[in-house]
Amino acid sequence: MFLYFLIYIIPIVLAVAWASRNAENRKEEALLLKLAGYYFLGTFILWFWMIPLPAGLAAAFFLFRKAENKRAKKQVAITGFAVALISQVFIF
């Protein structure tokens, strides 16, 4: 059980830490929480006839229009989508 915890927590921590280090404006309010939120938003996948549709990633790109630190948030959302897609492929 602890192994599953590490498998899901380590990518989140690494992605958020990496993106916060590369952020243009590190003084943004609640940056780590926002990056974690974009990670989880990127993990939201809708399956339509065995085809993964990145609904969370599309929503994240919609939110990027007026966001600060766009590059860091985009990287963490794409990383979240990739981790979710990989985990879904190995489950099926």
C-alpha positions as a Markdown table, in Angstrom:
| # | Residue | x | y | z |
|---|---|---|---|---|
| 1 | Met | 0.0 | 0.0 | 0.0 |
| 2 | Phe | 2.9 | 2.4 | 0.8 |
| 3 | Leu | 4.3 | 1.6 | -2.7 |
| 4 | Tyr | 1.2 | 2.8 | -4.4 |
| 5 | Phe | 1.3 | 6.0 | -2.3 |
| 6 | Leu | 4.9 | 6.6 | -3.5 |
| 7 | Ile | 4.0 | 5.9 | -7.1 |
| 8 | Tyr | 1.3 | 8.5 | -7.2 |
| 9 | Ile | 2.9 | 11.1 | -4.9 |
| 10 | Ile | 6.4 | 11.3 | -6.2 |
| 11 | Pro | 5.4 | 12.5 | -9.7 |
| 12 | Ile | 3.3 | 15.2 | -8.2 |
| 13 | Val | 6.0 | 16.4 | -5.9 |
| 14 | Leu | 8.7 | 16.3 | -8.7 |
| 15 | Ala | 6.5 | 18.1 | -11.3 |
| 16 | Val | 5.4 | 20.8 | -8.9 |
| 17 | Ala | 9.0 | 21.4 | -7.6 |
| 18 | Trp | 10.4 | 21.4 | -11.1 |
| 19 | Ala | 7.8 | 23.8 | -12.4 |
| 20 | Ser | 8.0 | 26.1 | -9.4 |
| 21 | Arg | 11.8 | 26.3 | -9.9 |
| 22 | Asn | 11.3 | 27.3 | -13.5 |
| 23 | Ala | 8.5 | 29.8 | -12.9 |
| 24 | Glu | 9.0 | 33.3 | -14.1 |
| 25 | Asn | 7.4 | 34.9 | -11.1 |
| 26 | Arg | 8.0 | 32.9 | -8.0 |
| 27 | Lys | 6.3 | 35.5 | -5.8 |
| 28 | Glu | 2.9 | 34.6 | -7.2 |
| 29 | Glu | 0.4 | 34.0 | -4.4 |
| 30 | Ala | -0.1 | 30.2 | -3.6 |
| 31 | Leu | 2.1 | 29.2 | -6.5 |
| 32 | Leu | 2.7 | 25.6 | -5.3 |
| 33 | Leu | -1.0 | 25.0 | -4.7 |
| 34 | Lys | -1.9 | 26.4 | -8.1 |
| 35 | Leu | 0.7 | 24.2 | -9.8 |
| 36 | Ala | -0.7 | 21.1 | -7.9 |
| 37 | Gly | -4.2 | 22.1 | -9.0 |
| 38 | Tyr | -3.1 | 22.3 | -12.7 |
| 39 | Tyr | -1.4 | 18.9 | -12.3 |
| 40 | Phe | -4.7 | 17.4 | -11.1 |
| 41 | Leu | -6.6 | 19.2 | -13.8 |
| 42 | Gly | -4.3 | 17.7 | -16.4 |
| 43 | Thr | -5.0 | 14.2 | -15.0 |
| 44 | Phe | -8.7 | 14.4 | -15.8 |
| 45 | Ile | -9.3 | 12.1 | -18.8 |
| 46 | Leu | -12.6 | 11.2 | -20.4 |
| 47 | Trp | -12.6 | 7.9 | -22.3 |
| 48 | Phe | -14.7 | 7.7 | -25.4 |
| 49 | Trp | -14.7 | 4.3 | -27.1 |
| 50 | Met | -11.2 | 3.4 | -25.8 |
| 51 | Ile | -9.9 | 6.8 | -26.9 |
| 52 | Pro | -8.6 | 9.1 | -24.1 |
| 53 | Leu | -9.9 | 12.6 | -24.4 |
| 54 | Pro | -7.8 | 15.1 | -22.4 |
| 55 | Ala | -10.7 | 17.1 | -21.0 |
| 56 | Gly | -8.7 | 18.5 | -18.1 |
| 57 | Leu | -5.9 | 19.5 | -20.3 |
| 58 | Ala | -8.3 | 21.4 | -22.6 |
| 59 | Ala | -9.8 | 23.1 | -19.5 |
| 60 | Ala | -6.3 | 24.0 | -18.3 |
| 61 | Phe | -5.3 | 25.5 | -21.7 |
| 62 | Phe | -8.6 | 27.6 | -21.5 |
| 63 | Leu | -7.5 | 28.9 | -18.1 |
| 64 | Phe | -4.0 | 29.8 | -19.4 |
| 65 | Arg | -5.2 | 32.8 | -21.3 |
| 66 | Lys | -5.1 | 35.2 | -18.4 |
| 67 | Ala | -2.7 | 33.2 | -16.1 |
| 68 | Glu | 0.6 | 34.3 | -14.7 |
| 69 | Asn | 3.5 | 31.8 | -15.1 |
| 70 | Lys | 1.9 | 30.2 | -18.1 |
| 71 | Arg | 4.9 | 28.2 | -19.1 |
| 72 | Ala | 5.3 | 26.5 | -15.6 |
| 73 | Lys | 1.5 | 25.8 | -15.4 |
| 74 | Lys | 1.5 | 24.4 | -18.9 |
| 75 | Gln | 4.4 | 22.1 | -18.2 |
| 76 | Val | 2.8 | 20.7 | -15.0 |
| 77 | Ala | -0.6 | 20.2 | -16.7 |
| 78 | Ile | 1.0 | 18.3 | -19.5 |
| 79 | Thr | 3.1 | 16.2 | -17.1 |
| 80 | Gly | -0.1 | 15.4 | -15.2 |
| 81 | Phe | -1.8 | 14.3 | -18.4 |
| 82 | Ala | 1.2 | 12.1 | -19.3 |
| 83 | Val | 1.3 | 10.4 | -15.9 |
| 84 | Ala | -2.5 | 9.8 | -16.0 |
| 85 | Leu | -2.4 | 8.4 | -19.6 |
| 86 | Ile | 0.5 | 6.1 | -18.7 |
| 87 | Ser | -1.2 | 4.9 | -15.6 |
| 88 | Gln | -4.5 | 4.3 | -17.5 |
| 89 | Val | -2.7 | 2.4 | -20.3 |
| 90 | Phe | -1.0 | 0.1 | -17.8 |
| 91 | Ile | -4.3 | -0.6 | -16.0 |
| 92 | Phe | -6.1 | -1.6 | -19.1 |
